[in-house]
Amino acid sequence: MPARHHVWLLLAAVGLVGCGDDEGTRADGAVADAALVDAGGPRDAAADADFTAPMLLSETGLYSDIASKTLAADVTAFAPRWQLWSDGAAKQRWYRLPPGTHIDSSDMDQWRFPVGTQFWKEFARGGRRVETRLLQKIGPGEDWFMVSFAWNPGETEAMAVPGGVVDDPGHDDIPQQSECFDCHAPVRLASVVIGFSALQLDDATRAGGSPLAALVAAGQLTAPPTGGSATTPYFPLPAGDAATRDALGYLHANCGNCHNAGSDVKFAVDLELRLGLPLTAWSSSAAVRTAVDVVNQTAAPPPGASAIIEPGMPGASALYLRLTSEDPVFRMPPLARELADPVGGEAVRAWIAGMTPTP
């Protein structure tokens, strides 16, 4: 283990409510030793020697004053067009690029980030901050450091909890550090960053204008797209059925980082739910091709399912049943949620119900 890693004595769960270990794999708030690790990508000895794992959120540079929640001047807020469901948690996201660096945007579907890039995601429930997650690139390739910080009851500080917390005050647990890699891993996507991409940021309908246009204007992309602006998309979504758009966008955000052409998950089931650019027509997307235009393809379906999607029959479609299940055996995604999303589930149900049944 590189010398930069710190082994910490984790103190009991900073006032978080314990409701039992429902998965039997994470820290339960008792005193425990846990070592911080990183994404296990290509190693860089210099990066290992220079990087010190932060113990407190205030040490990461997100805030200039954590007491007043004043963000650092070089931190930028963002939100993806379509969001991951996290048991109803309210989320905020920020990023920071090192001065004078650029995002390699030569592949608009797989951005590459400079060493030193940081992403944070805050989770709150009932108006109370619960956790803030950090992704920080510390070396070349896809060498990232990842950990969650649990907020104390007074919300004056958040402490790193590499062992996770079961249960946090809400529903979904604070993940242990090793579980970060289950979603943010190079075997899922070429980049470990999820939700920060051309497609997710090219939303010219939001107040304040398109976040993608802001990146272009700031000169932060190596290969900036053309033809768009703060109020005009660079990559217009296909015209057509709003139900299809809503369902495929939801599946892209909640399923596409695992179910895509380059993922190791594809070897288990030939299902691609990640949207790619350019999007010329919803009907020709990989999601429709692999989930709808197939015959009786399914993998360990929940009871009642006869195919990944049975057109016109949500109740016989494994994709819909998994997405709305709260059974740990069947639910998808298997991590990041314990409860079904009523809005996202309805979008997928309406999409399937509107399809012409297969003869």
C-alpha positions, 0 to 999 in steps of 0.5 A, a space after each residue: 500500500 502506498 505510503 500516502 494512505 492513512 489508516 484512521 480510527 473511525 469514531 462512532 458514526 457522528 450521531 447517525 441513526 443505526 438501523 441494522 446492517 441490511 447488506 452485511 458488508 459495511 461499517 455499522 458505526 462501531 469503532 473500526 480501522 479502515 484504510 483509504 484507497 484509490 481507484 486502482 488505475 495506472 499507478 504514478 509514484 510521484 502522484 502517490 508521494 504528493 497526495 495526502 488523503 483528506 480526513 475532513 471535508 474542509 480539507 478538500 477545498 470545496 469551501 473557503 469557509 465551511 461554517 458559513 458554507 461559502 464555496 471556494 471561488 474556483 468551484 463551479 456548481 452543475 447539475 446533469 440533465 437527467 439525474 440518478 435517483 438516490 431514495 429522494 435525497 436532494 443533491 448538489 454537485 460541484 467541480 473544479 479544474 486546476 488552473 490552466 488545464 483543460 478537459 480532453 473532449 476529443 470524444 464527446 461521449 468519454 471526456 478525460 480530465 486533467 490530474 487535480 480535477 475534483 468533483 463533489 456531490 452533496 446529499 441532503 434529506 429533510 433539509 439536513 446535509 447527510 454526506 458529501 462525496 469526493 472524486 479527485 484525480 491524483 494520477 494519469 490514466 484513470 487514477 482517482 481517489 474517492 471517499 464519502 464524508 459524513 456530516 456531523 449533527 451541527 453541519 459544521 464539518 464532515 468526516 471521511 468514512 471509508 467504512 461507510 455508514 448503515 443506515 444514514 438518516 434516510 434510506 440509502 446507506 453512505 457507501 463504503 469506499 470500495 463501493 465507489 468503484 462498483 459504479 465509478 470504475 474504468 471497466 464500466 466506462 472509459 472515464 470514472 466520472 458519471 453525469 458530467 458529459 456533453 450530453 448531460 450538460 447540453 441543456 439550453 432550457 435551464 435558467 442561466 443557460 447551458 452548462 456546456 456552453 459555459 465550458 466552451 466559453 471558458 475555454 475548458 474543452 480541448 475540442 469544443 463543439 460548434 453551432 450552439 450557445 447558452 440558449 441553443 443546444 449543440 446536440 439537439 435531442 431528436 424530435 418525437 415522443 416525449 415519453 420515449 425521451 423521458 424514459 431513455 433519459 432516465 435509463 441513461 442516467 440510472 443504468 447506462 454507466 453499467 449497461 453500455 457497449 464498453 462495460 464488463 456488464 455487457 458480457 452478462 446481458 446484451 443491454 445498452 442503456 447509455 445514450 451516445 452522441 450524436 442522437 439522430 433518432 430515438 428509435 435507432 438508439 442502442 437502448 431501443 435496439 437491445 431492450 426492445 428489438 429483441 426476442 425473449 432476451 432476459 437475464 435472471 428475470 424477476 417473477 412475471 417477466 418474459 423478456 427485457 421489454 415486452 412491448 405494451 406490457 410493463 408487468 411482463 418486462 424485466 427492465 420495468 420490474 427490476 427498476 421498480 423492485 425494492 427486493 435486493 435480489 431483483 432491484 436495479 440499480 443494485 447500489 445507490 438506492 433501496 426505494 423505487 423512484 415513483 417518477 422514474 418508474 412511471 416514465 418507464 412504465 408509460 413508455 413500455 405501455 405505449 409500445 405496440 405489442 409484439 404479435 
